[in-house]
Amino acid sequence: MQTRDEALAKIAATILDLETLATRNSDRLDFHELSVWGIKAALEAAYAAGQEAK
């Protein structure tokens, strides 16, 4: 079973194409332009992961 942080990192990587969710103290690395449909897909995946964890 994945931890919450592992599940979020996987969603961020696969859906949002983010290398990491860690703060790197660089605007270029910490801020990203994301489409609303990508954000929606990530939120749906996070919701589904939460439902499966119950």
mmCIF entry with sequence, helices, sheets and N, C-alpha, C, O atoms, coordinates in Angstrom:
data_MODEL
# 
_entry.id   MODEL 
# 
_entity.id                         1 
_entity.type                       polymer 
_entity.pdbx_number_of_molecules   1 
# 
_entity_poly.entity_id                      1 
_entity_poly.type                           'polypeptide(L)' 
_entity_poly.nstd_linkage                   no 
_entity_poly.nstd_monomer                   no 
_entity_poly.pdbx_seq_one_letter_code       MQTRDEALAKIAATILDLETLATRNSDRLDFHELSVWGIKAALEAAYAAGQEAK 
_entity_poly.pdbx_seq_one_letter_code_can   MQTRDEALAKIAATILDLETLATRNSDRLDFHELSVWGIKAALEAAYAAGQEAK 
_entity_poly.pdbx_strand_id                 A 
# 
loop_
_entity_poly_seq.entity_id 
_entity_poly_seq.num 
_entity_poly_seq.mon_id 
_entity_poly_seq.hetero 
1 1  MET n 
1 2  GLN n 
1 3  THR n 
1 4  ARG n 
1 5  ASP n 
1 6  GLU n 
1 7  ALA n 
1 8  LEU n 
1 9  ALA n 
1 10 LYS n 
1 11 ILE n 
1 12 ALA n 
1 13 ALA n 
1 14 THR n 
1 15 ILE n 
1 16 LEU n 
1 17 ASP n 
1 18 LEU n 
1 19 GLU n 
1 20 THR n 
1 21 LEU n 
1 22 ALA n 
1 23 THR n 
1 24 ARG n 
1 25 ASN n 
1 26 SER n 
1 27 ASP n 
1 28 ARG n 
1 29 LEU n 
1 30 ASP n 
1 31 PHE n 
1 32 HIS n 
1 33 GLU n 
1 34 LEU n 
1 35 SER n 
1 36 VAL n 
1 37 TRP n 
1 38 GLY n 
1 39 ILE n 
1 40 LYS n 
1 41 ALA n 
1 42 ALA n 
1 43 LEU n 
1 44 GLU n 
1 45 ALA n 
1 46 ALA n 
1 47 TYR n 
1 48 ALA n 
1 49 ALA n 
1 50 GLY n 
1 51 GLN n 
1 52 GLU n 
1 53 ALA n 
1 54 LYS n 
# 
_struct_asym.id          A 
_struct_asym.entity_id   1 
# 
loop_
_struct_conf.conf_type_id 
_struct_conf.id 
_struct_conf.pdbx_PDB_helix_id 
_struct_conf.beg_label_comp_id 
_struct_conf.beg_label_asym_id 
_struct_conf.beg_label_seq_id 
_struct_conf.pdbx_beg_PDB_ins_code 
_struct_conf.end_label_comp_id 
_struct_conf.end_label_asym_id 
_struct_conf.end_label_seq_id 
_struct_conf.pdbx_end_PDB_ins_code 
_struct_conf.beg_auth_comp_id 
_struct_conf.beg_auth_asym_id 
_struct_conf.beg_auth_seq_id 
_struct_conf.end_auth_comp_id 
_struct_conf.end_auth_asym_id 
_struct_conf.end_auth_seq_id 
_struct_conf.pdbx_PDB_helix_class 
_struct_conf.details 
_struct_conf.pdbx_PDB_helix_length 
HELX_P HELX_P1 AA1 ARG A 4  ? THR A 14 ? ARG A 4  THR A 14 1 ? 11 
HELX_P HELX_P2 AA2 ASP A 27 ? ASP A 30 ? ASP A 27 ASP A 30 1 ? 4  
HELX_P HELX_P3 AA3 VAL A 36 ? ALA A 53 ? VAL A 36 ALA A 53 1 ? 18 
# 
_struct_conf_type.id          HELX_P 
_struct_conf_type.criteria    ? 
_struct_conf_type.reference   ? 
# 
loop_
_atom_site.group_PDB 
_atom_site.id 
_atom_site.type_symbol 
_atom_site.label_atom_id 
_atom_site.label_alt_id 
_atom_site.label_comp_id 
_atom_site.label_asym_id 
_atom_site.label_entity_id 
_atom_site.label_seq_id 
_atom_site.pdbx_PDB_ins_code 
_atom_site.Cartn_x 
_atom_site.Cartn_y 
_atom_site.Cartn_z 
_atom_site.occupancy 
_atom_site.B_iso_or_equiv 
_atom_site.pdbx_formal_charge 
_atom_site.auth_seq_id 
_atom_site.auth_comp_id 
_atom_site.auth_asym_id 
_atom_site.auth_atom_id 
_atom_site.pdbx_PDB_model_num 
ATOM 1   N N  . MET A 1 1  ? 0.838   -1.182 0.000   1.00 0.00 ? 1  MET A N  1 
ATOM 2   C CA . MET A 1 1  ? 0.000   0.000  0.000   1.00 0.00 ? 1  MET A CA 1 
ATOM 3   C C  . MET A 1 1  ? 0.886   1.250  0.000   1.00 0.00 ? 1  MET A C  1 
ATOM 4   O O  . MET A 1 1  ? 1.891   1.311  0.708   1.00 0.00 ? 1  MET A O  1 
ATOM 5   N N  . GLN A 1 2  ? 0.504   2.229  -0.792  1.00 0.00 ? 2  GLN A N  1 
ATOM 6   C CA . GLN A 1 2  ? 1.252   3.485  -0.893  1.00 0.00 ? 2  GLN A CA 1 
ATOM 7   C C  . GLN A 1 2  ? 0.898   4.420  0.256   1.00 0.00 ? 2  GLN A C  1 
ATOM 8   O O  . GLN A 1 2  ? -0.226  4.406  0.758   1.00 0.00 ? 2  GLN A O  1 
ATOM 9   N N  . THR A 1 3  ? 1.860   5.224  0.661   1.00 0.00 ? 3  THR A N  1 
ATOM 10  C CA . THR A 1 3  ? 1.550   6.285  1.614   1.00 0.00 ? 3  THR A CA 1 
ATOM 11  C C  . THR A 1 3  ? 0.859   7.417  0.856   1.00 0.00 ? 3  THR A C  1 
ATOM 12  O O  . THR A 1 3  ? 0.860   7.446  -0.374  1.00 0.00 ? 3  THR A O  1 
ATOM 13  N N  . ARG A 1 4  ? 0.282   8.325  1.592   1.00 0.00 ? 4  ARG A N  1 
ATOM 14  C CA . ARG A 1 4  ? -0.385  9.465  0.964   1.00 0.00 ? 4  ARG A CA 1 
ATOM 15  C C  . ARG A 1 4  ? 0.589   10.252 0.094   1.00 0.00 ? 4  ARG A C  1 
ATOM 16  O O  . ARG A 1 4  ? 0.266   10.602 -1.041  1.00 0.00 ? 4  ARG A O  1 
ATOM 17  N N  . ASP A 1 5  ? 1.781   10.530 0.621   1.00 0.00 ? 5  ASP A N  1 
ATOM 18  C CA . ASP A 1 5  ? 2.770   11.302 -0.137  1.00 0.00 ? 5  ASP A CA 1 
ATOM 19  C C  . ASP A 1 5  ? 3.223   10.569 -1.392  1.00 0.00 ? 5  ASP A C  1 
ATOM 20  O O  . ASP A 1 5  ? 3.438   11.194 -2.430  1.00 0.00 ? 5  ASP A O  1 
ATOM 21  N N  . GLU A 1 6  ? 3.368   9.251  -1.309  1.00 0.00 ? 6  GLU A N  1 
ATOM 22  C CA . GLU A 1 6  ? 3.745   8.468  -2.488  1.00 0.00 ? 6  GLU A CA 1 
ATOM 23  C C  . GLU A 1 6  ? 2.656   8.531  -3.552  1.00 0.00 ? 6  GLU A C  1 
ATOM 24  O O  . GLU A 1 6  ? 2.947   8.670  -4.741  1.00 0.00 ? 6  GLU A O  1 
ATOM 25  N N  . ALA A 1 7  ? 1.399   8.429  -3.119  1.00 0.00 ? 7  ALA A N  1 
ATOM 26  C CA . ALA A 1 7  ? 0.282   8.497  -4.065  1.00 0.00 ? 7  ALA A CA 1 
ATOM 27  C C  . ALA A 1 7  ? 0.227   9.868  -4.735  1.00 0.00 ? 7  ALA A C  1 
ATOM 28  O O  . ALA A 1 7  ? 0.018   9.959  -5.944  1.00 0.00 ? 7  ALA A O  1 
ATOM 29  N N  . LEU A 1 8  ? 0.411   10.931 -3.960  1.00 0.00 ? 8  LEU A N  1 
ATOM 30  C CA . LEU A 1 8  ? 0.392   12.280 -4.524  1.00 0.00 ? 8  LEU A CA 1 
ATOM 31  C C  . LEU A 1 8  ? 1.551   12.503 -5.486  1.00 0.00 ? 8  LEU A C  1 
ATOM 32  O O  . LEU A 1 8  ? 1.378   13.125 -6.534  1.00 0.00 ? 8  LEU A O  1 
ATOM 33  N N  . ALA A 1 9  ? 2.725   12.001 -5.136  1.00 0.00 ? 9  ALA A N  1 
ATOM 34  C CA . ALA A 1 9  ? 3.889   12.138 -6.015  1.00 0.00 ? 9  ALA A CA 1 
ATOM 35  C C  . ALA A 1 9  ? 3.665   11.402 -7.331  1.00 0.00 ? 9  ALA A C  1 
ATOM 36  O O  . ALA A 1 9  ? 4.055   11.886 -8.394  1.00 0.00 ? 9  ALA A O  1 
ATOM 37  N N  . LYS A 1 10 ? 3.039   10.237 -7.256  1.00 0.00 ? 10 LYS A N  1 
ATOM 38  C CA . LYS A 1 10 ? 2.759   9.464  -8.475  1.00 0.00 ? 10 LYS A CA 1 
ATOM 39  C C  . LYS A 1 10 ? 1.766   10.206 -9.364  1.00 0.00 ? 10 LYS A C  1 
ATOM 40  O O  . LYS A 1 10 ? 1.951   10.265 -10.580 1.00 0.00 ? 10 LYS A O  1 
ATOM 41  N N  . ILE A 1 11 ? 0.724   10.768 -8.776  1.00 0.00 ? 11 ILE A N  1 
ATOM 42  C CA . ILE A 1 11 ? -0.261  11.548 -9.532  1.00 0.00 ? 11 ILE A CA 1 
ATOM 43  C C  . ILE A 1 11 ? 0.405   12.771 -10.155 1.00 0.00 ? 11 ILE A C  1 
ATOM 44  O O  . ILE A 1 11 ? 0.181   13.074 -11.327 1.00 0.00 ? 11 ILE A O  1 
ATOM 45  N N  . ALA A 1 12 ? 1.214   13.466 -9.381  1.00 0.00 ? 12 ALA A N  1 
ATOM 46  C CA . ALA A 1 12 ? 1.905   14.657 -9.893  1.00 0.00 ? 12 ALA A CA 1 
ATOM 47  C C  . ALA A 1 12 ? 2.806   14.305 -11.070 1.00 0.00 ? 12 ALA A C  1 
ATOM 48  O O  . ALA A 1 12 ? 2.874   15.046 -12.051 1.00 0.00 ? 12 ALA A O  1 
ATOM 49  N N  . ALA A 1 13 ? 3.488   13.184 -10.969 1.00 0.00 ? 13 ALA A N  1 
ATOM 50  C CA . ALA A 1 13 ? 4.413   12.783 -12.035 1.00 0.00 ? 13 ALA A CA 1 
ATOM 51  C C  . ALA A 1 13 ? 3.673   12.310 -13.280 1.00 0.00 ? 13 ALA A C  1 
ATOM 52  O O  . ALA A 1 13 ? 4.009   12.715 -14.393 1.00 0.00 ? 13 ALA A O  1 
ATOM 53  N N  . THR A 1 14 ? 2.672   11.460 -13.100 1.00 0.00 ? 14 THR A N  1 
ATOM 54  C CA . THR A 1 14 ? 2.023   10.853 -14.264 1.00 0.00 ? 14 THR A CA 1 
ATOM 55  C C  . THR A 1 14 ? 1.014   11.767 -14.939 1.00 0.00 ? 14 THR A C  1 
ATOM 56  O O  . THR A 1 14 ? 0.896   11.749 -16.164 1.00 0.00 ? 14 THR A O  1 
ATOM 57  N N  . ILE A 1 15 ? 0.293   12.556 -14.176 1.00 0.00 ? 15 ILE A N  1 
ATOM 58  C CA . ILE A 1 15 ? -0.770  13.383 -14.762 1.00 0.00 ? 15 ILE A CA 1 
ATOM 59  C C  . ILE A 1 15 ? -0.305  14.810 -15.027 1.00 0.00 ? 15 ILE A C  1 
ATOM 60  O O  . ILE A 1 15 ? -0.598  15.376 -16.080 1.00 0.00 ? 15 ILE A O  1 
ATOM 61  N N  . LEU A 1 16 ? 0.416   15.386 -14.079 1.00 0.00 ? 16 LEU A N  1 
ATOM 62  C CA . LEU A 1 16 ? 0.821   16.786 -14.209 1.00 0.00 ? 16 LEU A CA 1 
ATOM 63  C C  . LEU A 1 16 ? 2.234   16.946 -14.756 1.00 0.00 ? 16 LEU A C  1 
ATOM 64  O O  . LEU A 1 16 ? 2.680   18.067 -15.001 1.00 0.00 ? 16 LEU A O  1 
ATOM 65  N N  . ASP A 1 17 ? 2.930   15.850 -14.947 1.00 0.00 ? 17 ASP A N  1 
ATOM 66  C CA . ASP A 1 17 ? 4.297   15.857 -15.486 1.00 0.00 ? 17 ASP A CA 1 
ATOM 67  C C  . ASP A 1 17 ? 5.243   16.689 -14.619 1.00 0.00 ? 17 ASP A C  1 
ATOM 68  O O  . ASP A 1 17 ? 6.093   17.418 -15.131 1.00 0.00 ? 17 ASP A O  1 
ATOM 69  N N  . LEU A 1 18 ? 5.083   16.569 -13.296 1.00 0.00 ? 18 LEU A N  1 
ATOM 70  C CA . LEU A 1 18 ? 5.953   17.263 -12.348 1.00 0.00 ? 18 LEU A CA 1 
ATOM 71  C C  . LEU A 1 18 ? 6.998   16.284 -11.832 1.00 0.00 ? 18 LEU A C  1 
ATOM 72  O O  . LEU A 1 18 ? 6.670   15.168 -11.430 1.00 0.00 ? 18 LEU A O  1 
ATOM 73  N N  . GLU A 1 19 ? 8.239   16.702 -11.844 1.00 0.00 ? 19 GLU A N  1 
ATOM 74  C CA . GLU A 1 19 ? 9.340   15.838 -11.409 1.00 0.00 ? 19 GLU A CA 1 
ATOM 75  C C  . GLU A 1 19 ? 9.257   15.522 -9.922  1.00 0.00 ? 19 GLU A C  1 
ATOM 76  O O  . GLU A 1 19 ? 9.538   14.398 -9.503  1.00 0.00 ? 19 GLU A O  1 
ATOM 77  N N  . THR A 1 20 ? 8.870   16.513 -9.125  1.00 0.00 ? 20 THR A N  1 
ATOM 78  C CA . THR A 1 20 ? 8.808   16.338 -7.677  1.00 0.00 ? 20 THR A CA 1 
ATOM 79  C C  . THR A 1 20 ? 7.808   17.331 -7.095  1.00 0.00 ? 20 THR A C  1 
ATOM 80  O O  . THR A 1 20 ? 7.496   18.350 -7.710  1.00 0.00 ? 20 THR A O  1 
ATOM 81  N N  . LEU A 1 21 ? 7.315   17.021 -5.910  1.00 0.00 ? 21 LEU A N  1 
ATOM 82  C CA . LEU A 1 21 ? 6.470   17.964 -5.181  1.00 0.00 ? 21 LEU A CA 1 
ATOM 83  C C  . LEU A 1 21 ? 7.265   18.689 -4.092  1.00 0.00 ? 21 LEU A C  1 
ATOM 84  O O  . LEU A 1 21 ? 6.710   19.491 -3.341  1.00 0.00 ? 21 LEU A O  1 
ATOM 85  N N  . ALA A 1 22 ? 8.549   18.406 -4.014  1.00 0.00 ? 22 ALA A N  1 
ATOM 86  C CA . ALA A 1 22 ? 9.408   19.053 -3.024  1.00 0.00 ? 22 ALA A CA 1 
ATOM 87  C C  . ALA A 1 22 ? 9.693   20.496 -3.432  1.00 0.00 ? 22 ALA A C  1 
ATOM 88  O O  . ALA A 1 22 ? 9.869   20.794 -4.614  1.00 0.00 ? 22 ALA A O  1 
ATOM 89  N N  . THR A 1 23 ? 9.734   21.379 -2.449  1.00 0.00 ? 23 THR A N  1 
ATOM 90  C CA . THR A 1 23 ? 10.115  22.767 -2.683  1.00 0.00 ? 23 THR A CA 1 
ATOM 91  C C  . THR A 1 23 ? 11.602  22.819 -2.992  1.00 0.00 ? 23 THR A C  1 
ATOM 92  O O  . THR A 1 23 ? 12.419  22.238 -2.277  1.00 0.00 ? 23 THR A O  1 
ATOM 93  N N  . ARG A 1 24 ? 11.945  23.528 -4.076  1.00 0.00 ? 24 ARG A N  1 
ATOM 94  C CA . ARG A 1 24 ? 13.351  23.611 -4.465  1.00 0.00 ? 24 ARG A CA 1 
ATOM 95  C C  . ARG A 1 24 ? 13.874  25.042 -4.424  1.00 0.00 ? 24 ARG A C  1 
ATOM 96  O O  . ARG A 1 24 ? 14.996  25.313 -4.851  1.00 0.00 ? 24 ARG A O  1 
ATOM 97  N N  . ASN A 1 25 ? 13.057  25.952 -3.908  1.00 0.00 ? 25 ASN A N  1 
ATOM 98  C CA . ASN A 1 25 ? 13.459  27.355 -3.719  1.00 0.00 ? 25 ASN A CA 1 
ATOM 99  C C  . ASN A 1 25 ? 13.948  28.015 -4.997  1.00 0.00 ? 25 ASN A C  1 
ATOM 100 O O  . ASN A 1 25 ? 14.938  28.746 -4.998  1.00 0.00 ? 25 ASN A O  1 
ATOM 101 N N  . SER A 1 26 ? 13.242  27.747 -6.077  1.00 0.00 ? 26 SER A N  1 
ATOM 102 C CA . SER A 1 26 ? 13.551  28.348 -7.373  1.00 0.00 ? 26 SER A CA 1 
ATOM 103 C C  . SER A 1 26 ? 12.234  28.544 -8.111  1.00 0.00 ? 26 SER A C  1 
ATOM 104 O O  . SER A 1 26 ? 11.487  27.588 -8.317  1.00 0.00 ? 26 SER A O  1 
ATOM 105 N N  . ASP A 1 27 ? 11.948  29.774 -8.506  1.00 0.00 ? 27 ASP A N  1 
ATOM 106 C CA . ASP A 1 27 ? 10.700  30.026 -9.227  1.00 0.00 ? 27 ASP A CA 1 
ATOM 107 C C  . ASP A 1 27 ? 10.576  29.134 -10.452 1.00 0.00 ? 27 ASP A C  1 
ATOM 108 O O  . ASP A 1 27 ? 9.496   28.623 -10.750 1.00 0.00 ? 27 ASP A O  1 
ATOM 109 N N  . ARG A 1 28 ? 11.678  28.948 -11.156 1.00 0.00 ? 28 ARG A N  1 
ATOM 110 C CA . ARG A 1 28 ? 11.666  28.142 -12.378 1.00 0.00 ? 28 ARG A CA 1 
ATOM 111 C C  . ARG A 1 28 ? 11.284  26.689 -12.085 1.00 0.00 ? 28 ARG A C  1 
ATOM 112 O O  . ARG A 1 28 ? 10.660  26.031 -12.918 1.00 0.00 ? 28 ARG A O  1 
ATOM 113 N N  . LEU A 1 29 ? 11.653  26.192 -10.912 1.00 0.00 ? 29 LEU A N  1 
ATOM 114 C CA . LEU A 1 29 ? 11.398  24.800 -10.567 1.00 0.00 ? 29 LEU A CA 1 
ATOM 115 C C  . LEU A 1 29 ? 10.136  24.607 -9.730  1.00 0.00 ? 29 LEU A C  1 
ATOM 116 O O  . LEU A 1 29 ? 9.552   23.524 -9.742  1.00 0.00 ? 29 LEU A O  1 
ATOM 117 N N  . ASP A 1 30 ? 9.707   25.637 -9.007  1.00 0.00 ? 30 ASP A N  1 
ATOM 118 C CA . ASP A 1 30 ? 8.592   25.491 -8.076  1.00 0.00 ? 30 ASP A CA 1 
ATOM 119 C C  . ASP A 1 30 ? 7.244   25.966 -8.620  1.00 0.00 ? 30 ASP A C  1 
ATOM 120 O O  . ASP A 1 30 ? 6.205   25.643 -8.045  1.00 0.00 ? 30 ASP A O  1 
ATOM 121 N N  . PHE A 1 31 ? 7.244   26.718 -9.708  1.00 0.00 ? 31 PHE A N  1 
ATOM 122 C CA . PHE A 1 31 ? 5.993   27.212 -10.276 1.00 0.00 ? 31 PHE A CA 1 
ATOM 123 C C  . PHE A 1 31 ? 5.825   26.660 -11.681 1.00 0.00 ? 31 PHE A C  1 
ATOM 124 O O  . PHE A 1 31 ? 6.765   26.652 -12.476 1.00 0.00 ? 31 PHE A O  1 
ATOM 125 N N  . HIS A 1 32 ? 4.599   26.191 -11.982 1.00 0.00 ? 32 HIS A N  1 
ATOM 126 C CA . HIS A 1 32 ? 4.339   25.536 -13.265 1.00 0.00 ? 32 HIS A CA 1 
ATOM 127 C C  . HIS A 1 32 ? 3.025   26.042 -13.846 1.00 0.00 ? 32 HIS A C  1 
ATOM 128 O O  . HIS A 1 32 ? 2.097   26.373 -13.108 1.00 0.00 ? 32 HIS A O  1 
ATOM 129 N N  . GLU A 1 33 ? 2.954   26.097 -15.158 1.00 0.00 ? 33 GLU A N  1 
ATOM 130 C CA . GLU A 1 33 ? 1.692   26.379 -15.840 1.00 0.00 ? 33 GLU A CA 1 
ATOM 131 C C  . GLU A 1 33 ? 1.026   25.043 -16.120 1.00 0.00 ? 33 GLU A C  1 
ATOM 132 O O  . GLU A 1 33 ? 1.622   24.155 -16.728 1.00 0.00 ? 33 GLU A O  1 
ATOM 133 N N  . LEU A 1 34 ? -0.217  24.909 -15.669 1.00 0.00 ? 34 LEU A N  1 
ATOM 134 C CA . LEU A 1 34 ? -0.947  23.655 -15.836 1.00 0.00 ? 34 LEU A CA 1 
ATOM 135 C C  . LEU A 1 34 ? -2.312  23.937 -16.442 1.00 0.00 ? 34 LEU A C  1 
ATOM 136 O O  . LEU A 1 34 ? -2.939  24.955 -16.145 1.00 0.00 ? 34 LEU A O  1 
ATOM 137 N N  . SER A 1 35 ? -2.759  23.038 -17.282 1.00 0.00 ? 35 SER A N  1 
ATOM 138 C CA . SER A 1 35 ? -4.091  23.190 -17.867 1.00 0.00 ? 35 SER A CA 1 
ATOM 139 C C  . SER A 1 35 ? -5.149  22.840 -16.823 1.00 0.00 ? 35 SER A C  1 
ATOM 140 O O  . SER A 1 35 ? -4.895  22.061 -15.904 1.00 0.00 ? 35 SER A O  1 
ATOM 141 N N  . VAL A 1 36 ? -6.331  23.421 -16.977 1.00 0.00 ? 36 VAL A N  1 
ATOM 142 C CA . VAL A 1 36 ? -7.413  23.113 -16.039 1.00 0.00 ? 36 VAL A CA 1 
ATOM 143 C C  . VAL A 1 36 ? -7.829  21.651 -16.161 1.00 0.00 ? 36 VAL A C  1 
ATOM 144 O O  . VAL A 1 36 ? -8.207  21.036 -15.164 1.00 0.00 ? 36 VAL A O  1 
ATOM 145 N N  . TRP A 1 37 ? -7.767  21.083 -17.370 1.00 0.00 ? 37 TRP A N  1 
ATOM 146 C CA . TRP A 1 37 ? -8.152  19.676 -17.519 1.00 0.00 ? 37 TRP A CA 1 
ATOM 147 C C  . TRP A 1 37 ? -7.110  18.760 -16.867 1.00 0.00 ? 37 TRP A C  1 
ATOM 148 O O  . TRP A 1 37 ? -7.451  17.680 -16.384 1.00 0.00 ? 37 TRP A O  1 
ATOM 149 N N  . GLY A 1 38 ? -5.865  19.182 -16.853 1.00 0.00 ? 38 GLY A N  1 
ATOM 150 C CA . GLY A 1 38 ? -4.835  18.414 -16.158 1.00 0.00 ? 38 GLY A CA 1 
ATOM 151 C C  . GLY A 1 38 ? -5.026  18.465 -14.653 1.00 0.00 ? 38 GLY A C  1 
ATOM 152 O O  . GLY A 1 38 ? -4.876  17.457 -13.962 1.00 0.00 ? 38 GLY A O  1 
ATOM 153 N N  . ILE A 1 39 ? -5.357  19.648 -14.153 1.00 0.00 ? 39 ILE A N  1 
ATOM 154 C CA . ILE A 1 39 ? -5.623  19.792 -12.722 1.00 0.00 ? 39 ILE A CA 1 
ATOM 155 C C  . ILE A 1 39 ? -6.842  18.965 -12.339 1.00 0.00 ? 39 ILE A C  1 
ATOM 156 O O  . ILE A 1 39 ? -6.842  18.297 -11.305 1.00 0.00 ? 39 ILE A O  1 
ATOM 157 N N  . LYS A 1 40 ? -7.878  19.010 -13.166 1.00 0.00 ? 40 LYS A N  1 
ATOM 158 C CA . LYS A 1 40 ? -9.092  18.222 -12.900 1.00 0.00 ? 40 LYS A CA 1 
ATOM 159 C C  . LYS A 1 40 ? -8.764  16.733 -12.865 1.00 0.00 ? 40 LYS A C  1 
ATOM 160 O O  . LYS A 1 40 ? -9.225  16.019 -11.974 1.00 0.00 ? 40 LYS A O  1 
ATOM 161 N N  . ALA A 1 41 ? -7.984  16.265 -13.813 1.00 0.00 ? 41 ALA A N  1 
ATOM 162 C CA . ALA A 1 41 ? -7.608  14.848 -13.849 1.00 0.00 ? 41 ALA A CA 1 
ATOM 163 C C  . ALA A 1 41 ? -6.819  14.458 -12.600 1.00 0.00 ? 41 ALA A C  1 
ATOM 164 O O  . ALA A 1 41 ? -7.020  13.376 -12.048 1.00 0.00 ? 41 ALA A O  1 
ATOM 165 N N  . ALA A 1 42 ? -5.930  15.333 -12.160 1.00 0.00 ? 42 ALA A N  1 
ATOM 166 C CA . ALA A 1 42 ? -5.143  15.053 -10.958 1.00 0.00 ? 42 ALA A CA 1 
ATOM 167 C C  . ALA A 1 42 ? -6.034  15.012 -9.720  1.00 0.00 ? 42 ALA A C  1 
ATOM 168 O O  . ALA A 1 42 ? -5.856  14.153 -8.856  1.00 0.00 ? 42 ALA A O  1 
ATOM 169 N N  . LEU A 1 43 ? -6.984  15.928 -9.629  1.00 0.00 ? 43 LEU A N  1 
ATOM 170 C CA . LEU A 1 43 ? -7.906  15.929 -8.495  1.00 0.00 ? 43 LEU A CA 1 
ATOM 171 C C  . LEU A 1 43 ? -8.781  14.682 -8.498  1.00 0.00 ? 43 LEU A C  1 
ATOM 172 O O  . LEU A 1 43 ? -9.036  14.098 -7.444  1.00 0.00 ? 43 LEU A O  1 
ATOM 173 N N  . GLU A 1 44 ? -9.240  14.273 -9.676  1.00 0.00 ? 44 GLU A N  1 
ATOM 174 C CA . GLU A 1 44 ? -10.046 13.051 -9.777  1.00 0.00 ? 44 GLU A CA 1 
ATOM 175 C C  . GLU A 1 44 ? -9.230  11.827 -9.364  1.00 0.00 ? 44 GLU A C  1 
ATOM 176 O O  . GLU A 1 44 ? -9.745  10.940 -8.684  1.00 0.00 ? 44 GLU A O  1 
ATOM 177 N N  . ALA A 1 45 ? -7.976  11.778 -9.767  1.00 0.00 ? 45 ALA A N  1 
ATOM 178 C CA . ALA A 1 45 ? -7.111  10.658 -9.391  1.00 0.00 ? 45 ALA A CA 1 
ATOM 179 C C  . ALA A 1 45 ? -6.867  10.645 -7.884  1.00 0.00 ? 45 ALA A C  1 
ATOM 180 O O  . ALA A 1 45 ? -6.855  9.580  -7.268  1.00 0.00 ? 45 ALA A O  1 
ATOM 181 N N  . ALA A 1 46 ? -6.673  11.810 -7.295  1.00 0.00 ? 46 ALA A N  1 
ATOM 182 C CA . ALA A 1 46 ? -6.463  11.896 -5.848  1.00 0.00 ? 46 ALA A CA 1 
ATOM 183 C C  . ALA A 1 46 ? -7.722  11.473 -5.099  1.00 0.00 ? 46 ALA A C  1 
ATOM 184 O O  . ALA A 1 46 ? -7.639  10.785 -4.081  1.00 0.00 ? 46 ALA A O  1 
ATOM 185 N N  . TYR A 1 47 ? -8.877  11.879 -5.593  1.00 0.00 ? 47 TYR A N  1 
ATOM 186 C CA . TYR A 1 47 ? -10.142 11.485 -4.974  1.00 0.00 ? 47 TYR A CA 1 
ATOM 187 C C  . TYR A 1 47 ? -10.309 9.970  -5.044  1.00 0.00 ? 47 TYR A C  1 
ATOM 188 O O  . TYR A 1 47 ? -10.676 9.335  -4.055  1.00 0.00 ? 47 TYR A O  1 
ATOM 189 N N  . ALA A 1 48 ? -10.039 9.396  -6.210  1.00 0.00 ? 48 ALA A N  1 
ATOM 190 C CA . ALA A 1 48 ? -10.159 7.945  -6.385  1.00 0.00 ? 48 ALA A CA 1 
ATOM 191 C C  . ALA A 1 48 ? -9.187  7.204  -5.466  1.00 0.00 ? 48 ALA A C  1 
ATOM 192 O O  . ALA A 1 48 ? -9.540  6.176  -4.887  1.00 0.00 ? 48 ALA A O  1 
ATOM 193 N N  . ALA A 1 49 ? -7.980  7.717  -5.333  1.00 0.00 ? 49 ALA A N  1 
ATOM 194 C CA . ALA A 1 49 ? -6.999  7.088  -4.443  1.00 0.00 ? 49 ALA A CA 1 
ATOM 195 C C  . ALA A 1 49 ? -7.482  7.124  -2.996  1.00 0.00 ? 49 ALA A C  1 
ATOM 196 O O  . ALA A 1 49 ? -7.286  6.168  -2.246  1.00 0.00 ? 49 ALA A O  1 
ATOM 197 N N  . GLY A 1 50 ? -8.107  8.219  -2.613  1.00 0.00 ? 50 GLY A N  1 
ATOM 198 C CA . GLY A 1 50 ? -8.661  8.326  -1.268  1.00 0.00 ? 50 GLY A CA 1 
ATOM 199 C C  . GLY A 1 50 ? -9.794  7.349  -1.034  1.00 0.00 ? 50 GLY A C  1 
ATOM 200 O O  . GLY A 1 50 ? -9.908  6.767  0.044   1.00 0.00 ? 50 GLY A O  1 
ATOM 201 N N  . GLN A 1 51 ? -10.633 7.169  -2.041  1.00 0.00 ? 51 GLN A N  1 
ATOM 202 C CA . GLN A 1 51 ? -11.732 6.214  -1.928  1.00 0.00 ? 51 GLN A CA 1 
ATOM 203 C C  . GLN A 1 51 ? -11.204 4.784  -1.799  1.00 0.00 ? 51 GLN A C  1 
ATOM 204 O O  . GLN A 1 51 ? -11.736 3.990  -1.023  1.00 0.00 ? 51 GLN A O  1 
ATOM 205 N N  . GLU A 1 52 ? -10.168 4.461  -2.555  1.00 0.00 ? 52 GLU A N  1 
ATOM 206 C CA . GLU A 1 52 ? -9.583  3.117  -2.500  1.00 0.00 ? 52 GLU A CA 1 
ATOM 207 C C  . GLU A 1 52 ? -8.899  2.852  -1.163  1.00 0.00 ? 52 GLU A C  1 
ATOM 208 O O  . GLU A 1 52 ? -8.821  1.706  -0.721  1.00 0.00 ? 52 GLU A O  1 
ATOM 209 N N  . ALA A 1 53 ? -8.408  3.896  -0.525  1.00 0.00 ? 53 ALA A N  1 
ATOM 210 C CA . ALA A 1 53 ? -7.688  3.740  0.736   1.00 0.00 ? 53 ALA A CA 1 
ATOM 211 C C  . ALA A 1 53 ? -8.621  3.463  1.913   1.00 0.00 ? 53 ALA A C  1 
ATOM 212 O O  . ALA A 1 53 ? -8.174  3.021  2.972   1.00 0.00 ? 53 ALA A O  1 
ATOM 213 N N  . LYS A 1 54 ? -9.900  3.719  1.733   1.00 0.00 ? 54 LYS A N  1 
ATOM 214 C CA . LYS A 1 54 ? -10.863 3.516  2.833   1.00 0.00 ? 54 LYS A CA 1 
ATOM 215 C C  . LYS A 1 54 ? -11.082 2.056  3.121   1.00 0.00 ? 54 LYS A C  1 
ATOM 216 O O  . LYS A 1 54 ? -11.857 1.712  4.013   1.00 0.00 ? 54 LYS A O  1 
# 
